[in-house]
Amino acid sequence: MADLPPTSKKLTFTTSLDDWMVFVEYTMKSSARHREAIFAWQWFFAIACGAIVAYIFADVSREVGLGAGALALAVVAASYPRFTRRRALAASRKEMSKKKLLPLYSSERTLEISDGGLRSDSVAGSQLLRWGFVEAVAETSTHAFILLPARSGFVIPKLGMDPEILQAFLSDLRARLQLPV
């Protein structure tokens, strides 16, 4: 493998709790398993609520019962994904905000590309992740994500970072993982 430029082998950045919340939201949106689970429960609750409302209003008239049931089904089906997303994000923020964990999420981190894997150094300690555990690299307009198994990984805020250094680092990372650039 060709030698990588020294500027792209190491990246140091500082994250905040808000950066990690963006990561949690991104992993929820990009997880097929999460979407499938939401879809199943969304329609279970929507049909159940629609049926209950239709039953309650059936005494008025059949048309009113069916209309009310259909309206309840539509409201629950439309609102359930947003409701569960907000609940999951609130629970994640509460967990990450614990005094013991907050320094892990609001700290400086250094990621280094090596032949053996991706090394992470932070207040929590040092860790070497073998290349087989790095699943993907993704980007939004404000963050870059290095995705690991079980919806874990690293978030890199783009704000205040030299875009050329970040892109060189991510390109090197993708090359190691043999991902499209």
N, C-alpha and C positions, 0 to 999 in steps of 0.2 A: 504494500500500500504506500502511496506517495506520502512524503512528509507534509504535515498540515502546517499552515502559517501559524506562527506563535500567537498572533493576536486572536486567533479563533479557537485556541485550545482551552482557554479559561475565561469564565465570565463571572463577574461579581456584581451583585445587585441587592437591593433591599426590598422586602415585601411588606405589605400591611395586611391586616385582617380583611380589608375590602378586596385586595387582590385575590386572596384565597376564596372569598365568596364568589368572585367571578369564575374562578376555577371550578368550584362546586356546581355552579349553575351551568357552566359549559359541559361538564361531565354528565350532568343530568340530561341535558338536551341531546347530547351526542350518543347516549347509551341506548341501544336498541332494546336491551332487557328492561331498562327503566320505562321506556315508552310503551312496551308491551304490557307491563304490569299496570301502568296508569290506564291504558286502554281497556283492559279487562275490568278493572274496578270501576272505571268511569261508566261503562255501560251497565254493569251490575247495579250500581246505585241509581243510575238514571231510569232503568226499567223498573226497579223496585219502587222508587218514588212515584213514577208515572202511574204504576198499577195501584198504589195506595191512594193517590189523589183521585184517580178515576173511580175507584171503589167508593171513596167518601162522597164524591159528587154525583154518583150514579142515581141516588134517590131523587135528585132534582130532575134530571132527565138523562137519557142515554147520551145525547149529543153534548150536553154540558159536562158530563163525566168524562167522555172521550176527549173533549177539548181541553179540559183542565189537566187530565192525565198527560196528554201530548205536550202541553205547555210545561208541566213539571219535568217531564222527561227532557225536553229541550234545554231548560234552564240548568238542570243538574249536569247534563252532558257537556254543556258549554262552559260551565264554571268549575267543574271538578279538576281539570288539569292545572288551572291557575291556582286554585285553592291548595292543592297538594304541593305545588312548587313553592308557594309562599311558606307553607308549614315546614317543608324540608329545609329551606334556606334559613328560616328562623331557628330551627333545631340545630343546624350546623353552626350558625353564628353563636348560639348560646354555648355549645360545646367548645368551640374554638376560643371563646372569650374567657374561659376559665383561667384563673391566675396562673395555674401550673402550665397550661398549654400556650398561653398568649405569647411568650417569648419565642416559641417555635415558629409561629406564624408572622410575627412582626419583628423580623430580624434580617441581618445581612446574611447572604448565602453566596458561596462560591461553587460553581459547577465547573468541573474540569474533564475534558475528553482525554482518555488514555487508551492504550491498546487493550487493557483489561476490562474497560467499561467506563461508566460515567461516575465520577467521584463528586460527592456532595459534602461540603463543609459548612457547618452553621453552629449556632449556640447549642444545638442539640447533640452535636458531635460530627464525626466523619462516617461516611458510608460509601462503599463501592458497589454500584449496581452493574452486574454483568450485562453485556449487550443483549442477551436473550430476554431480559426483563423489561427492556425499554420497548414499548409497543408502538408508539407513534409520536410525531411532532405535529402540533397544530398551531394556528395563529388566528387572532382576531385583529381588529384595528388597534386595540389597546394592550394586548397581552400575547405572549407565546406560551404554549403549554407543552410539557414533556410528559407523555402519558405512560403510566405503569399499570400493571394488573390491578384489578379490584378498584377501579376508579380512583386511583391514587396517582401522584406524580408531582411535578413542579410547575409553578407559575412564574413567569418572568414578565414583570411590568415593562412596557416599552417607554413609558414616560421618563424622560431624563437620561435615556440610554442612547449611545451612539448607534444609529441604525445600521451602519456598515459593519460594526463589530458584532452586533446581534445577528445580522444576516449571515456573516461569515461563520459564526458559531453554529447557527442552526443548519447551515449548508453542510458543515463538517459532520454534524450530528446525523443528518439525513444520509450522508454518504456512508457513514459507519453502519447505519441501519439499512442501507440500500433502499431508501425511500425516494420518491420523486421530489425534486427540488422545487 
